[in-house]
Amino acid sequence: MKAQLSLLALALVLSASCNQGKQSPQREAGSQTAAVSPVPRFDAENAFRYLVKQVEFGPRNPGSAGYRQCLAFLQSELRTFADTVFLQTFPYRTSRGEPFLGTNVIARFRQNDKPAILLTAHWDTRPWADQDTDPKNYDRPIPGANDGASGVAVLLEMARIFSEARPPVNLDIVLFDAEDTGETGNSKSFALGSQYFAKNLPAGAQYRYAINFDMIGDKSLEIRREANSDAYAQALMDAVFSTARLLGFPQFINEPMAGIYDDHMPLNEANIPAIDLIDFGYPDESHRYWHTMQDTPDKCSPESLFAVGTVILHVLYGQGTQPL
């Protein structure tokens, strides 16, 4: 029988939300549940260091020095934590016709031969700041602190946790390449790494469901229910948003948002129920840092990474509302 969030844990969380004072609700919720739950604590500061580290390599656009250095770092870091790490390479062309060899990084945490849960993010960054307010930046690669590094940062911190506190399920982490080399308005010119993965699953791979993390580091984080995620995996969306509510994280807003084509869609099309956790309004209606040179670490926060990481850890370790 799948465990639910205990009444004691829920009471403590609700008490924390009512009496938190100036302390952030996400920090308070995490400290209260740790005493009564086997769910490991998500280290927000360590996750944020992972975010900054990626940006320090420079833009991770195809063919760049930052791309090569970051790829080596991701492999090395995941090999420290995972049971198995391997690469999936594939040829592709950007929307501007440039040929490259892409690399998906796959890390496995396995205990048996049962189907696994798939956790994904893209590690590449957009080669062109074509949404920047300054036309001089249109052909410059973006720093990609939120759009790229934030999702990877959460998964690297989760990988560290999985190595120290084995989750009760099999897990695969996949860091997709070539997500952000598409042409705005042409959806399927994006997410090339996940398209390839979905059509070329590792031998014997079976997945119960998938969670994709994209643009989840925004200081003003507001994650809503992306329409395609609800269409393909409503039970999983219900589980995530219910768990966030129980834990007292206001960053998860139980309202619909428009559907987008992201790395979760090729998985859904391959019959793997997949959801996308994303704040596409980065950071809000008055300012947009998406695909601009302003996508830098100062626009992100450890608290946002903590909220996302903590909610998903509760789902994975069986102490949240269970999806399937």
C-alpha positions, 0 to 999 in steps of 0.5 A: 500500500502506498504511504500518504503524508501522515496526519502528524506531518500535515499538522506540523506543516499547517502549524508552521504555515500559521506561525512562521513569522518572517521565516520563509514558508518553504524553509519552515515546512522542510524543517518541520517535516524532517523530524517525522518523515523519512524524506531527505532534506533538499539542500537549497544552497547546494542546489543553487551552487550547482546552478551557479557552477553551470553558468560559470562555464559560460553559455552551454550552446552547441559547440562552445567551450562552456558546452564541452566543460559543462558536459564533462562536469555533468558526467563526472558529478553524476558518476559520483552518485548514480549506479550507472551513467551513460551517454546517448549521442545523436546528430541534429541540425539547429533551426538555422541549419547548423549540424551538431552532435547532441548528447543526452546524459543518462544516470540510473538509480536501480534496485530491481527490474521494475519500471522506473520513474523518469526525471528530466531537464535540459542542460543546453542553453539557447544559442541566440538571445532573440527575445532580448530588448537590445537587437545587438544581442540577438545572435549572442548565446544566453547565460541560461541560469533559469532556462537550463541550469535551474532544472539541472541543479535540482536534479544534481542535488536529487542525485546526491540525495539518492546516493545517500538515501535510497528512494523506494523506487527505481529512478532514471535522470536524463539531461536532454541536449538540443532543447533550445535550438529551435525556431520561435513559433515552430514547436517541434524544432525544439526539444530535439534531445527528448524527441530522440530519447523518446524514439530510442529508449535505452534497451529494456527501459520501462517508465511509470511516469516522467517529471520534467523540470524547466525554468523553476529557479525564478525568484518570483516562482509561480508554477501552474498546471500546464495544459498538456501535462493535465491532458496526458498525466492528470493524476500525476499533476494532482499528486504534485499540486496536492503535495505542494498544498499539504507542505505549504508551498505557495510557489505551486498555484493550482490554476491552469496555464496554456499548453507548451511544447517542452521536453515532456511532450515527446515522452507523452507521445511515446506513451510515457505519462509526463508533466512539465513543471515550468514558470514560463512567465519569467519573472512576470508580465512586466519583465521577461528574461526568457531567451535574453542576456538577463537570464542570470543567477541573480534572477534566481533563488535557492528558495525556489529550487527548495520548493520544487525539490522538496515537493518532488522528493515527498512524492518520490519517497511516498510521503506525499499524495501518490500519483499512480 
